[in-house]
């Protein structure tokens, strides 16, 4: 069972469309990160959210952390082909002393020109 | 400001050989994490180390796998007597820890291990 469920798993859209990727869990996280990974490369950090209800914007990307810190969403406005990639959510569980990241299974986004 | 460095980027080993993967953290970071990404699977935590100390190895397979982060030099993930199921991408991440607060983890480009 995946601790962090990401949906959708695959998403193919046309340039200029908007999209939202979801990351859900029944567990509470002390912080949650969003990464983007290109083929053959490591994940690149996009944003960190730590406060319930927090919203962060990075150009056309908007990240939200749920009030209960169990879920998060990534919204992309006017998607461009350069946004194509694997988007990963990852969190540090609140319970216990673990500092490792628990990753979602990822959303493979393809933006067609 | 160099990021996390990993080498080699690609490693091919025959069954039964040893694999050594190296990771140099970002400048100023003293905490290192190793993750494994199996084909068609997500990233899974393996081990968390501080200089000269293993903090958490709850994700490490019980046999054949070991990790170290010496006082000087890179962190090493060692896999003895590799089997085909060890074929995966291995990622290292590092973070800054100040006054007990752990900052974000930054990832290296990974080492792709292929066992033939």
Backbone of each chain as ProteinMPNN parsed JSONL, in Angstrom:
{"seq_chain_A": "XXXXXXXXXXXXXXXXXXXXXXXXXXXXXXXXXXXXXXXXXXXXXXXXXXXXXXXXXXXXXXXXXXXXXXXXXXXXXXXXXXXXXXXXXXXXXXXXXXXXXXXXXXXXXXXXX", "coords_chain_A": {"N_chain_A": [[0.852, -1.196, 0.0], [0.578, 2.16, -0.926], [1.848, 4.921, 0.765], [1.6, 7.569, 0.13], [-0.587, 8.659, -2.184], [-0.68, 9.38, -5.529], [-2.389, 11.19, -8.042], [-3.512, 12.175, -11.318], [-1.982, 9.124, -12.602], [-0.897, 9.205, -15.13], [-0.844, 11.871, -17.46], [-1.853, 13.571, -20.251], [-1.816, 16.424, -22.088], [-2.837, 19.316, -24.037], [-0.824, 22.041, -25.113], [-1.187, 25.063, -23.304], [-3.401, 24.368, -21.841], [-4.891, 23.912, -18.536], [-3.993, 22.174, -15.509], [-4.302, 19.846, -12.768], [-2.592, 18.138, -10.234], [-2.797, 15.605, -7.812], [-2.028, 14.717, -4.43], [-2.365, 12.447, -1.986], [-2.97, 11.297, 1.367], [-3.457, 9.24, 4.294], [-2.015, 9.811, 6.409], [-0.321, 12.193, 8.522], [1.842, 14.808, 7.619], [4.899, 16.438, 8.397], [6.162, 18.116, 6.688], [5.993, 18.765, 3.178], [7.214, 18.02, 0.005], [7.521, 18.947, -3.438], [8.779, 17.512, -6.335], [10.441, 17.485, -9.544], [11.225, 15.219, -12.06], [13.409, 14.407, -14.641], [13.934, 12.138, -17.421], [16.535, 9.851, -16.727], [17.746, 11.465, -14.866], [18.154, 12.975, -11.559], [15.616, 13.703, -9.015], [14.415, 17.046, -8.975], [14.103, 19.653, -6.747], [11.123, 21.476, -6.354], [9.377, 22.872, -4.611], [8.729, 23.454, -1.108], [6.311, 22.799, 1.341], [5.013, 23.593, 4.514], [3.135, 24.431, 6.368], [-0.215, 23.887, 7.366], [-2.744, 24.44, 4.978], [-1.21, 26.131, 3.541], [-0.228, 28.029, 0.665], [1.741, 28.134, -2.179], [3.366, 29.873, -4.815], [4.94, 29.407, -7.924], [5.86, 30.897, -10.511], [3.952, 29.743, -13.078], [3.044, 27.67, -11.614], [1.156, 26.432, -8.922], [1.122, 25.531, -5.609], [-0.434, 23.69, -3.043], [-0.966, 22.986, 0.38], [-2.799, 20.77, 2.301], [-5.232, 21.596, 4.853], [-5.145, 19.847, 7.023], [-2.701, 18.773, 6.708], [-2.394, 16.41, 5.278], [-2.617, 16.113, 2.619], [-1.897, 17.33, -0.703], [-1.723, 19.58, -3.495], [-0.881, 20.252, -6.893], [-1.058, 22.743, -9.173], [-1.005, 23.624, -12.526], [-0.925, 26.319, -14.652], [-1.822, 27.186, -17.94], [-0.198, 25.245, -19.436], [3.018, 24.297, -20.742], [5.131, 22.813, -23.294], [7.638, 22.492, -22.133], [7.045, 21.859, -19.538], [6.742, 19.216, -19.381], [7.299, 16.126, -17.773], [8.161, 14.006, -14.942], [6.328, 14.298, -12.103], [6.733, 14.435, -8.681], [5.476, 13.923, -5.454], [6.548, 14.233, -2.101], [6.969, 13.454, 1.312], [7.754, 14.223, 4.75], [7.09, 12.235, 7.386], [5.036, 13.057, 10.193], [4.813, 11.559, 12.524], [6.983, 9.78, 14.71], [10.628, 9.66, 14.534], [11.693, 9.79, 12.087], [13.448, 11.076, 9.311], [13.443, 10.625, 6.717], [12.306, 10.876, 3.308], [9.066, 10.088, 2.177], [7.867, 8.901, -0.756], [5.478, 9.662, -3.314], [3.928, 7.829, -6.034], [4.177, 9.162, -8.367], [3.4, 11.413, -11.107], [3.19, 11.283, -14.481], [3.595, 13.721, -16.708], [2.707, 14.899, -19.857], [3.011, 17.417, -22.153], [1.648, 18.475, -25.019], [2.666, 20.092, -28.017]], "CA_chain_A": [[0.0, 0.0, 0.0], [1.348, 3.379, -1.058], [1.497, 5.861, 1.82], [1.22, 8.778, -0.584], [-1.211, 8.309, -3.456], [-0.71, 10.485, -6.477], [-3.287, 11.012, -9.184], [-3.512, 10.897, -12.042], [-0.663, 8.53, -12.81], [-0.459, 9.732, -16.421], [-1.652, 12.994, -17.914], [-1.39, 14.107, -21.523], [-2.674, 17.569, -22.399], [-2.364, 20.227, -25.071], [-0.223, 23.3, -24.67], [-2.15, 26.111, -22.976], [-4.418, 23.876, -20.9], [-4.563, 23.886, -17.114], [-4.074, 20.833, -14.94], [-4.049, 19.707, -11.336], [-2.101, 16.838, -9.776], [-3.151, 15.453, -6.411], [-1.186, 13.864, -3.604], [-3.228, 12.219, -0.832], [-2.533, 10.317, 2.355], [-4.213, 9.202, 5.552], [-1.033, 10.18, 7.43], [0.012, 13.611, 8.631], [3.232, 15.098, 7.285], [5.43, 17.684, 8.95], [6.432, 18.941, 5.511], [5.793, 18.047, 1.936], [7.958, 18.606, -1.107], [7.23, 18.549, -4.812], [9.967, 17.408, -7.171], [10.246, 17.112, -10.935], [12.314, 14.357, -12.492], [13.544, 14.155, -16.078], [14.515, 10.805, -17.657], [17.974, 9.731, -16.546], [18.253, 12.461, -13.917], [17.58, 12.898, -10.225], [14.526, 14.651, -8.755], [14.792, 18.435, -8.719], [13.138, 20.237, -5.819], [10.338, 22.617, -6.826], [8.842, 23.663, -3.505], [8.445, 22.797, 0.176], [5.227, 23.401, 2.119], [5.105, 23.087, 5.887], [2.009, 24.868, 7.195], [-1.532, 23.496, 6.861], [-3.422, 25.499, 4.244], [-0.233, 26.993, 2.852], [-0.24, 28.093, -0.789], [2.968, 28.743, -2.73], [3.318, 30.003, -6.271], [6.219, 29.422, -8.613], [5.457, 31.255, -11.878], [2.646, 29.201, -13.46], [2.758, 26.525, -10.755], [0.612, 26.762, -7.613], [1.168, 24.377, -4.717], [-1.247, 23.876, -1.844], [-0.871, 21.966, 1.413], [-4.102, 20.666, 2.94], [-5.345, 22.12, 6.205], [-4.765, 18.808, 7.972], [-1.345, 18.348, 6.299], [-2.425, 15.026, 4.796], [-2.716, 16.092, 1.171], [-1.35, 18.489, -1.386], [-2.036, 19.624, -4.92], [-0.038, 21.068, -7.776], [-1.854, 23.239, -10.288], [-0.217, 24.309, -13.554], [-1.739, 27.155, -15.535], [-1.297, 27.377, -19.307], [0.943, 24.334, -19.525], [3.896, 24.403, -21.895], [5.875, 21.56, -23.52], [8.755, 22.427, -21.181], [6.562, 21.346, -18.249], [6.718, 17.755, -19.465], [8.201, 15.464, -16.836], [7.564, 13.211, -13.863], [6.139, 15.105, -10.899], [6.718, 13.581, -7.495], [5.306, 14.521, -4.139], [7.295, 13.488, -1.078], [6.763, 14.092, 2.596], [8.378, 13.728, 5.979], [6.004, 11.894, 8.299], [5.074, 13.728, 11.484], [4.991, 10.562, 13.583], [8.305, 9.18, 14.775], [11.789, 10.536, 14.382], [12.241, 9.609, 10.748], [13.63, 12.269, 8.484], [13.488, 10.274, 5.304], [11.159, 11.23, 2.498], [8.177, 9.068, 1.635], [7.506, 9.397, -2.078], [4.34, 9.176, -4.077], [4.315, 7.035, -7.212], [4.497, 10.071, -9.459], [2.483, 11.73, -12.213], [3.931, 11.548, -15.712], [2.893, 14.755, -17.475], [3.157, 15.188, -21.218], [2.338, 18.579, -22.729], [1.837, 18.407, -26.47], [2.652, 21.435, -28.637]], "C_chain_A": [[0.885, 1.241, 0.0], [0.895, 4.357, 0.019], [1.012, 7.188, 1.236], [0.679, 8.376, -1.95], [-1.238, 9.531, -4.346], [-1.68, 10.161, -7.596], [-3.33, 12.29, -10.012], [-2.095, 10.358, -12.199], [-0.051, 9.041, -14.109], [-1.407, 10.848, -16.832], [-1.032, 13.545, -19.192], [-2.342, 15.22, -21.931], [-2.051, 18.403, -23.506], [-1.768, 21.473, -24.422], [-1.314, 24.339, -24.417], [-3.239, 25.67, -22.005], [-3.921, 23.974, -19.456], [-4.677, 22.456, -16.597], [-3.808, 20.872, -13.443], [-3.63, 18.276, -11.035], [-2.337, 16.77, -8.274], [-2.241, 14.443, -5.707], [-1.931, 13.681, -2.283], [-2.686, 11.136, 0.085], [-3.487, 10.317, 3.539], [-3.297, 9.595, 6.712], [-0.763, 11.673, 7.391], [1.507, 13.79, 8.37], [3.673, 16.416, 7.912], [5.812, 18.645, 7.822], [6.222, 18.086, 4.275], [6.531, 18.786, 0.831], [7.38, 18.107, -2.435], [8.54, 18.59, -5.59], [9.536, 17.148, -8.615], [11.472, 16.325, -11.378], [12.266, 14.152, -13.989], [14.151, 12.767, -16.263], [16.029, 10.812, -17.487], [18.578, 10.708, -15.563], [17.624, 12.248, -12.543], [16.44, 13.887, -10.054], [15.076, 16.041, -8.433], [13.706, 19.072, -7.865], [12.453, 21.459, -6.423], [9.925, 23.506, -5.664], [8.723, 22.799, -2.259], [7.292, 23.535, 0.839], [5.229, 22.763, 3.501], [3.876, 23.413, 6.739], [0.687, 24.434, 6.568], [-2.229, 24.665, 6.193], [-2.497, 26.392, 3.435], [-0.378, 26.886, 1.334], [1.045, 28.769, -1.24], [2.855, 28.776, -4.245], [4.735, 30.098, -6.813], [5.887, 29.624, -10.089], [4.074, 30.686, -12.173], [2.231, 28.002, -12.594], [2.262, 27.008, -9.398], [0.535, 25.483, -6.783], [0.328, 24.684, -3.482], [-1.063, 22.697, -0.902], [-2.214, 21.932, 2.135], [-4.082, 21.159, 4.377], [-4.852, 21.119, 7.251], [-3.376, 18.237, 7.695], [-1.298, 16.874, 5.918], [-2.427, 14.977, 3.273], [-2.172, 17.389, 0.588], [-1.773, 18.441, -2.846], [-1.055, 20.543, -5.624], [-0.902, 21.457, -8.962], [-0.93, 23.977, -11.256], [-1.184, 25.045, -14.477], [-1.042, 27.299, -16.885], [-0.038, 26.541, -19.523], [1.713, 24.51, -20.831], [4.66, 23.091, -22.077], [7.048, 21.388, -22.563], [8.346, 21.94, -19.806], [6.527, 19.826, -18.233], [7.737, 17.148, -18.507], [7.432, 14.635, -15.834], [7.516, 14.082, -12.61], [5.932, 14.189, -9.705], [6.402, 14.408, -6.263], [6.032, 13.625, -3.136], [7.146, 14.218, 0.245], [7.565, 13.452, 3.704], [7.25, 13.485, 6.97], [6.162, 12.603, 9.635], [5.378, 12.75, 12.605], [6.407, 10.0, 13.561], [9.419, 10.185, 14.526], [12.372, 10.484, 12.981], [12.359, 10.933, 10.024], [13.605, 11.927, 7.002], [12.213, 10.701, 4.617], [10.386, 9.986, 2.087], [7.641, 9.62, 0.326], [6.178, 8.841, -2.556], [4.842, 8.458, -5.321], [4.56, 7.904, -8.44], [3.374, 10.267, -10.463], [3.328, 12.075, -13.43], [3.099, 12.497, -16.567], [3.532, 14.918, -18.84], [2.334, 16.348, -21.751], [2.676, 18.622, -24.21], [1.758, 19.796, -27.086], [1.471, 21.592, -29.585]], "O_chain_A": [[1.809, 1.367, 0.804], [-0.302, 4.598, 0.176], [0.124, 7.837, 1.788], [1.404, 7.818, -2.773], [-1.753, 10.583, -3.968], [-1.784, 9.018, -8.041], [-3.195, 13.383, -9.462], [-1.123, 11.072, -11.95], [1.154, 9.282, -14.187], [-2.612, 10.783, -16.586], [0.136, 13.931, -19.224], [-3.538, 14.986, -22.102], [-0.888, 18.218, -23.865], [-2.165, 21.887, -23.333], [-2.246, 24.48, -25.208], [-3.922, 26.506, -21.413], [-2.726, 24.098, -19.189], [-5.377, 21.63, -17.183], [-3.18, 21.795, -12.924], [-4.239, 17.322, -11.521], [-2.11, 17.741, -7.552], [-1.765, 13.472, -6.295], [-2.113, 14.644, -1.537], [-2.034, 10.19, -0.356], [-4.229, 11.275, 3.756], [-3.742, 9.699, 7.855], [-0.95, 12.33, 6.367], [2.329, 13.01, 8.851], [2.914, 17.384, 7.949], [5.782, 19.862, 8.006], [6.268, 16.857, 4.325], [6.479, 20.012, 0.736], [6.833, 17.009, -2.531], [9.301, 19.555, -5.519], [8.434, 16.665, -8.879], [12.608, 16.713, -11.107], [11.235, 13.777, -14.548], [14.816, 12.265, -15.357], [16.72, 11.671, -18.035], [19.801, 10.778, -15.435], [16.696, 11.456, -12.38], [16.3, 14.813, -10.853], [16.067, 16.186, -7.717], [12.528, 19.034, -8.219], [13.112, 22.362, -6.938], [10.091, 24.725, -5.707], [8.63, 21.575, -2.341], [7.293, 24.765, 0.894], [5.42, 21.556, 3.644], [3.614, 22.731, 7.729], [0.491, 24.599, 5.364], [-2.306, 25.755, 6.76], [-2.946, 27.296, 2.731], [-0.616, 25.807, 0.79], [1.4, 29.841, -0.749], [2.332, 27.856, -4.874], [5.6, 30.768, -6.25], [5.661, 28.664, -10.825], [3.101, 31.121, -11.558], [1.184, 27.398, -12.825], [2.869, 27.889, -8.789], [-0.046, 24.485, -7.209], [0.371, 25.791, -2.946], [-1.01, 21.547, -1.336], [-2.714, 22.981, 2.542], [-3.042, 21.143, 5.036], [-4.222, 21.498, 8.239], [-2.933, 17.317, 8.381], [-0.32, 16.176, 6.186], [-2.255, 13.905, 2.693], [-2.01, 18.393, 1.28], [-2.135, 17.385, -3.365], [-0.49, 21.467, -5.039], [-1.417, 20.594, -9.673], [-0.165, 24.851, -10.848], [-2.131, 24.464, -15.007], [0.169, 27.506, -16.957], [1.045, 27.074, -19.761], [1.143, 24.826, -21.875], [4.82, 22.335, -21.119], [7.41, 20.263, -22.219], [9.208, 21.634, -18.982], [6.307, 19.218, -17.186], [8.883, 17.592, -18.435], [6.203, 14.57, -15.872], [8.548, 14.544, -12.123], [5.082, 13.299, -9.713], [6.989, 15.469, -6.051], [6.113, 12.41, -3.315], [7.19, 15.447, 0.296], [7.995, 12.302, 3.611], [6.538, 14.415, 7.35], [7.272, 12.739, 10.151], [6.118, 13.075, 13.533], [6.964, 9.772, 12.487], [9.186, 11.379, 14.335], [13.423, 11.067, 12.719], [11.483, 11.794, 10.115], [13.728, 12.8, 6.144], [11.171, 10.867, 5.252], [10.966, 8.97, 1.703], [7.029, 10.688, 0.302], [5.806, 7.709, -2.247], [6.035, 8.479, -5.623], [5.092, 7.428, -9.442], [2.516, 9.403, -10.643], [4.089, 13.042, -13.414], [2.042, 12.129, -17.081], [4.75, 15.058, -18.958], [1.106, 16.277, -21.797], [3.833, 18.784, -24.6], [0.89, 20.59, -26.724], [1.302, 22.651, -30.191]]}, "seq_chain_B": "XXXXXXXXXXXXXXXXXXXXXXXXXXXXXXXXXXXXXXXXXXXXXXXXXXXXXXXXXXXXXXXXXXXXXXXXXXXXXXXXXXXXXXXXXXXXXXXXXXXXXXXXXXXXXXXXXXXX", "coords_chain_B": {"N_chain_B": [[28.421, 26.832, -6.937], [28.399, 23.721, -6.253], [26.238, 20.968, -6.838], [24.766, 17.947, -5.472], [26.915, 15.274, -5.956], [27.288, 12.318, -7.808], [28.864, 9.238, -8.48], [29.806, 6.172, -10.135], [27.898, 7.336, -13.034], [26.705, 5.401, -14.516], [26.738, 1.913, -14.068], [27.845, -1.283, -14.648], [27.532, -4.554, -13.675], [28.427, -7.983, -13.227], [26.52, -10.801, -12.133], [27.091, -11.618, -8.747], [29.328, -10.033, -8.427], [30.789, -7.095, -6.824], [29.297, -3.927, -6.104], [30.061, -0.512, -5.951], [28.916, 2.548, -4.969], [29.187, 6.031, -5.133], [28.823, 9.093, -3.317], [28.912, 12.536, -3.087], [28.032, 15.028, -0.938], [26.169, 18.174, -1.1], [27.965, 21.232, -0.718], [28.647, 22.027, 2.587], [26.616, 20.479, 3.585], [25.933, 17.91, 5.867], [24.532, 15.64, 6.088], [23.342, 12.694, 4.67], [21.33, 10.836, 2.413], [20.213, 7.756, 1.068], [18.417, 6.506, -1.694], [16.412, 4.185, -3.528], [15.34, 3.464, -6.811], [13.401, 1.349, -8.303], [12.74, -0.283, -11.464], [9.779, 0.902, -12.893], [8.764, 1.553, -10.42], [8.311, 3.616, -7.485], [10.45, 5.989, -5.741], [12.317, 4.717, -3.053], [13.193, 4.897, 0.322], [16.394, 4.125, 1.685], [18.703, 4.406, 3.466], [19.982, 6.575, 6.05], [22.472, 8.831, 6.779], [24.897, 10.397, 8.857], [27.959, 12.188, 9.171], [30.283, 9.717, 9.814], [28.397, 8.149, 11.087], [25.576, 6.045, 11.203], [22.305, 6.904, 10.945], [19.698, 6.003, 10.422], [18.759, 3.021, 9.159], [16.599, 1.673, 8.263], [15.448, 1.103, 5.818], [17.161, -0.459, 4.415], [18.094, -3.448, 2.727], [18.526, -6.522, 4.483], [20.727, -8.112, 4.031], [23.82, -8.107, 2.242], [23.906, -5.39, 1.56], [25.43, -2.311, 2.416], [26.321, 0.784, 4.003], [28.279, 3.764, 4.266], [29.612, 6.79, 5.663], [32.266, 8.395, 5.772], [34.537, 10.372, 7.838], [36.201, 11.865, 6.198], [35.868, 12.299, 2.728], [33.627, 10.774, 0.246], [30.21, 9.55, 0.686], [29.529, 6.086, 0.699], [27.743, 3.581, -0.927], [27.461, 0.214, -0.722], [27.148, -2.778, -2.439], [27.188, -6.105, -2.106], [27.92, -9.16, -3.876], [26.094, -8.945, -6.141], [22.781, -9.281, -7.489], [20.371, -9.885, -10.136], [18.024, -8.579, -9.441], [18.924, -6.336, -8.139], [19.3, -4.398, -9.949], [18.758, -1.115, -10.705], [17.992, 2.403, -10.271], [20.009, 4.33, -8.239], [19.785, 6.793, -5.896], [21.276, 9.568, -4.302], [20.814, 11.881, -1.699], [21.217, 15.047, -0.087], [21.169, 17.019, 2.912], [20.843, 19.995, 4.871], [21.311, 20.378, 8.305], [20.358, 22.185, 11.007], [20.569, 23.154, 14.295], [18.908, 21.048, 15.018], [16.881, 21.209, 13.159], [15.795, 19.965, 10.107], [16.556, 20.66, 6.849], [15.498, 20.981, 3.381], [15.841, 18.163, 1.153], [18.257, 17.623, -1.297], [18.816, 16.229, -4.431], [21.118, 14.006, -6.081], [22.298, 13.125, -9.448], [22.041, 10.42, -9.722], [22.947, 6.894, -9.839], [22.93, 4.483, -12.239], [22.505, 1.187, -11.961], [23.224, -1.791, -13.528], [22.753, -5.178, -13.569], [24.133, -7.955, -14.961]], "CA_chain_B": [[27.874, 26.052, -5.826], [28.158, 22.412, -6.829], [25.164, 20.197, -6.231], [25.132, 16.611, -5.03], [27.626, 14.555, -7.014], [27.289, 10.864, -7.696], [29.585, 8.509, -9.52], [29.634, 6.512, -11.544], [26.51, 7.556, -13.455], [26.238, 4.099, -14.974], [27.604, 0.851, -13.572], [27.408, -2.624, -15.064], [28.195, -5.608, -12.914], [27.922, -9.355, -13.41], [25.995, -11.426, -10.915], [28.124, -12.071, -7.836], [30.348, -9.005, -8.214], [30.455, -6.042, -5.872], [29.053, -2.593, -6.667], [30.329, 0.594, -5.024], [28.332, 3.78, -5.472], [29.718, 7.131, -4.337], [28.006, 10.304, -3.252], [29.467, 13.694, -2.389], [26.902, 15.93, -0.686], [26.347, 19.593, -1.391], [28.885, 21.904, 0.192], [28.017, 22.464, 3.831], [25.653, 19.482, 4.054], [26.607, 16.815, 6.559], [23.582, 14.533, 6.193], [23.176, 12.042, 3.374], [20.274, 9.821, 2.327], [20.229, 6.945, -0.15], [17.111, 6.009, -2.134], [16.477, 3.302, -4.688], [14.182, 3.542, -7.704], [13.331, 0.159, -9.137], [11.964, -0.057, -12.694], [8.315, 1.008, -12.767], [8.382, 1.787, -9.028], [8.701, 4.916, -6.951], [11.659, 6.083, -4.929], [12.163, 4.137, -1.717], [14.28, 5.213, 1.238], [17.24, 3.01, 2.103], [19.515, 4.663, 4.651], [20.233, 7.983, 6.359], [23.744, 8.868, 7.484], [25.602, 11.607, 9.214], [29.387, 11.865, 9.137], [30.75, 8.648, 10.704], [27.299, 7.617, 11.888], [24.341, 5.664, 10.513], [21.193, 7.37, 11.764], [18.508, 5.187, 10.175], [18.964, 2.089, 8.043], [15.385, 0.852, 8.246], [15.072, 0.73, 4.459], [18.23, -1.253, 3.792], [17.975, -4.91, 2.783], [19.293, -7.028, 5.634], [21.967, -8.747, 3.604], [24.599, -7.681, 1.063], [23.942, -3.938, 1.406], [25.986, -1.55, 3.524], [26.582, 2.183, 3.653], [29.126, 4.486, 5.196], [29.871, 8.189, 5.355], [33.436, 8.638, 6.618], [34.854, 11.759, 8.191], [36.72, 12.463, 4.98], [35.497, 11.581, 1.524], [32.211, 10.639, -0.069], [29.431, 8.437, 1.224], [29.605, 4.909, -0.172], [26.742, 2.512, -0.815], [28.156, -0.985, -1.197], [26.288, -3.947, -2.637], [28.02, -7.295, -2.345], [27.311, -10.306, -4.566], [24.893, -8.39, -6.768], [21.848, -10.136, -8.225], [19.657, -9.116, -11.167], [17.029, -7.74, -8.787], [19.536, -5.103, -7.634], [19.316, -3.431, -11.052], [17.887, 0.005, -10.341], [18.676, 3.69, -10.139], [20.274, 4.63, -6.834], [19.924, 8.235, -5.742], [21.743, 10.109, -3.05], [20.352, 13.232, -1.411], [21.844, 15.61, 1.103], [20.424, 18.122, 3.514], [21.469, 20.783, 5.927], [20.605, 20.258, 9.586], [20.83, 23.242, 11.901], [19.851, 23.201, 15.573], [17.878, 20.02, 15.037], [15.917, 21.381, 12.075], [16.274, 19.379, 8.855], [16.105, 21.386, 5.679], [15.101, 20.139, 2.241], [16.812, 17.25, 0.576], [18.62, 17.864, -2.686], [19.21, 14.942, -4.997], [22.114, 13.873, -7.129], [21.777, 12.618, -10.721], [21.798, 8.984, -9.632], [23.78, 5.864, -10.468], [22.111, 3.417, -12.793], [23.187, -0.094, -11.843], [22.691, -2.892, -14.329], [23.388, -6.449, -13.251], [23.938, -8.873, -16.096]], "C_chain_B": [[27.479, 24.682, -6.347], [27.038, 21.723, -6.084], [25.698, 18.873, -5.729], [25.766, 15.859, -6.21], [27.535, 13.054, -6.76], [28.139, 10.276, -8.812], [29.757, 7.058, -9.129], [28.167, 6.782, -11.878], [25.889, 6.246, -13.925], [27.253, 3.056, -14.533], [27.018, -0.489, -14.004], [28.223, -3.636, -14.288], [27.576, -6.951, -13.266], [27.424, -9.862, -12.069], [27.152, -11.929, -10.052], [29.231, -11.063, -7.581], [29.874, -7.999, -7.171], [30.229, -4.722, -6.616], [29.316, -1.561, -5.581], [29.84, 1.88, -5.652], [28.763, 4.908, -4.533], [28.833, 8.359, -4.419], [28.742, 11.373, -2.467], [28.342, 14.691, -2.183], [27.208, 17.361, -1.115], [27.266, 20.196, -0.34], [28.13, 22.374, 1.426], [27.006, 21.478, 4.385], [26.406, 18.315, 4.702], [25.704, 15.596, 6.723], [23.279, 13.998, 4.8], [22.111, 10.951, 3.472], [20.479, 9.054, 1.028], [18.825, 6.422, -0.412], [17.328, 5.106, -3.345], [15.184, 3.429, -5.498], [14.232, 2.326, -8.616], [12.506, 0.458, -10.382], [10.472, -0.08, -12.405], [7.864, 1.17, -11.312], [8.85, 3.151, -8.591], [9.989, 4.837, -6.164], [11.4, 5.558, -3.525], [13.405, 4.442, -0.892], [15.072, 3.961, 1.598], [17.924, 3.312, 3.436], [19.782, 6.154, 4.777], [21.483, 8.025, 7.219], [24.165, 10.302, 7.787], [27.072, 11.221, 9.148], [29.721, 10.85, 10.233], [29.637, 7.996, 11.515], [26.118, 7.247, 11.002], [23.18, 6.034, 11.43], [19.991, 6.421, 11.646], [18.77, 4.306, 8.97], [17.757, 1.177, 7.883], [14.968, 0.41, 6.847], [16.104, -0.124, 3.743], [17.882, -2.736, 3.824], [18.937, -5.452, 3.831], [20.64, -7.607, 5.23], [22.53, -8.047, 2.373], [24.729, -6.171, 0.912], [24.564, -3.295, 2.651], [26.252, -0.132, 3.05], [27.482, 2.793, 4.706], [29.272, 5.922, 4.73], [31.032, 8.589, 6.253], [33.653, 10.127, 6.885], [35.368, 12.523, 6.974], [36.255, 11.634, 3.786], [33.997, 11.389, 1.363], [31.521, 9.548, 0.742], [29.477, 7.296, 0.213], [28.43, 3.984, 0.123], [27.359, 1.287, -1.477], [27.156, -2.129, -1.294], [27.192, -5.123, -2.976], [27.209, -8.36, -3.083], [25.993, -9.906, -5.236], [24.089, -9.47, -7.493], [21.056, -9.254, -9.177], [18.628, -8.167, -10.542], [17.588, -6.457, -8.193], [19.596, -4.028, -8.714], [18.289, -2.34, -10.777], [18.692, 1.289, -10.464], [18.804, 3.988, -8.654], [20.577, 6.122, -6.73], [20.413, 8.573, -4.345], [21.161, 11.513, -2.912], [21.107, 13.738, -0.194], [20.993, 16.755, 1.631], [21.271, 18.803, 4.568], [20.641, 20.564, 7.195], [21.205, 21.296, 10.525], [19.943, 23.267, 13.139], [18.677, 22.224, 15.586], [16.839, 20.147, 13.951], [16.525, 20.867, 10.788], [15.683, 20.136, 7.685], [15.867, 20.425, 4.516], [16.234, 19.242, 1.782], [17.009, 17.574, -0.902], [19.261, 16.599, -3.236], [20.334, 15.062, -6.014], [21.491, 13.278, -8.379], [21.542, 11.119, -10.735], [22.877, 8.133, -10.278], [22.85, 4.769, -10.944], [22.916, 2.126, -12.806], [22.465, -1.134, -12.682], [23.468, -4.15, -13.975], [23.075, -7.44, -14.36], [24.141, -10.319, -15.674]], "O_chain_B": [[26.361, 24.493, -6.827], [26.896, 21.864, -4.869], [26.905, 18.686, -5.576], [25.215, 15.822, -7.311], [27.689, 12.591, -5.63], [28.13, 10.762, -9.943], [29.846, 6.734, -7.945], [27.287, 6.48, -11.072], [24.692, 6.016, -13.75], [28.463, 3.274, -14.609], [25.849, -0.784, -13.755], [29.452, -3.574, -14.254], [26.385, -7.056, -13.56], [27.857, -9.404, -11.011], [28.073, -12.578, -10.547], [29.995, -11.211, -6.628], [28.736, -8.039, -6.704], [30.882, -4.44, -7.62], [28.865, -1.703, -4.444], [30.288, 2.265, -6.732], [28.713, 4.771, -3.311], [28.19, 8.628, -5.433], [29.147, 11.152, -1.326], [27.751, 15.158, -3.157], [28.343, 17.706, -1.444], [27.33, 19.717, 0.793], [27.098, 23.037, 1.32], [26.576, 21.614, 5.53], [27.383, 17.806, 4.153], [26.061, 14.637, 7.409], [22.998, 14.759, 3.874], [22.008, 10.244, 4.474], [20.87, 9.629, 0.012], [18.132, 5.961, 0.495], [18.303, 5.251, -4.083], [14.087, 3.493, -4.943], [15.003, 2.28, -9.575], [11.663, 1.355, -10.364], [9.974, -0.99, -11.744], [6.693, 0.945, -11.007], [9.686, 3.773, -9.247], [10.545, 3.76, -5.95], [10.404, 5.903, -2.89], [14.531, 4.264, -1.357], [14.508, 2.884, 1.792], [17.756, 2.579, 4.411], [19.809, 6.894, 3.793], [21.566, 7.357, 8.249], [23.835, 11.252, 7.078], [27.393, 10.034, 9.076], [29.476, 11.088, 11.415], [29.91, 7.355, 12.53], [25.703, 8.033, 10.15], [23.082, 5.54, 12.553], [19.354, 6.082, 12.644], [18.983, 4.811, 7.867], [17.882, 0.042, 7.422], [14.215, -0.553, 6.702], [15.921, -0.471, 2.576], [17.419, -3.234, 4.85], [20.022, -4.909, 4.037], [21.588, -7.589, 6.016], [21.793, -7.471, 1.573], [25.609, -5.716, 0.182], [24.267, -3.681, 3.782], [26.391, 0.123, 1.853], [27.46, 2.405, 5.874], [29.08, 6.232, 3.554], [30.821, 9.067, 7.368], [33.05, 10.998, 6.257], [35.011, 13.681, 6.755], [36.254, 10.404, 3.84], [33.206, 11.784, 2.219], [32.172, 8.733, 1.397], [29.465, 7.53, -0.995], [28.16, 3.649, 1.276], [27.732, 1.324, -2.65], [26.416, -2.408, -0.351], [27.872, -5.128, -4.002], [25.99, -8.451, -2.939], [24.931, -10.453, -4.938], [24.64, -10.43, -8.031], [21.062, -8.029, -9.052], [18.394, -7.076, -11.06], [16.826, -5.581, -7.786], [19.907, -2.873, -8.423], [17.097, -2.615, -10.636], [19.895, 1.272, -10.724], [17.829, 3.909, -7.906], [21.487, 6.641, -7.376], [20.023, 7.956, -3.354], [21.033, 12.24, -3.897], [21.579, 12.953, 0.629], [20.211, 17.368, 0.904], [22.258, 18.266, 5.07], [19.411, 20.566, 7.149], [22.404, 21.284, 10.802], [18.722, 23.386, 13.04], [17.599, 22.531, 16.095], [15.983, 19.272, 13.824], [17.625, 21.267, 10.407], [14.464, 20.241, 7.546], [16.018, 19.211, 4.656], [17.413, 19.525, 1.993], [16.05, 17.771, -1.648], [20.121, 15.985, -2.605], [20.478, 16.072, -6.703], [20.302, 12.958, -8.392], [20.915, 10.597, -11.657], [23.62, 8.591, -11.147], [22.083, 4.199, -10.168], [23.88, 1.986, -13.559], [21.255, -1.327, -12.56], [24.695, -4.181, -14.072], [21.915, -7.724, -14.658], [24.017, -11.226, -16.498]]}, "name": "protein", "num_of_chains": 2, "seq": "XXXXXXXXXXXXXXXXXXXXXXXXXXXXXXXXXXXXXXXXXXXXXXXXXXXXXXXXXXXXXXXXXXXXXXXXXXXXXXXXXXXXXXXXXXXXXXXXXXXXXXXXXXXXXXXXXXXXXXXXXXXXXXXXXXXXXXXXXXXXXXXXXXXXXXXXXXXXXXXXXXXXXXXXXXXXXXXXXXXXXXXXXXXXXXXXXXXXXXXXXXXXXXXXXXXXXXXXXXXXXXXXXXXXX"}
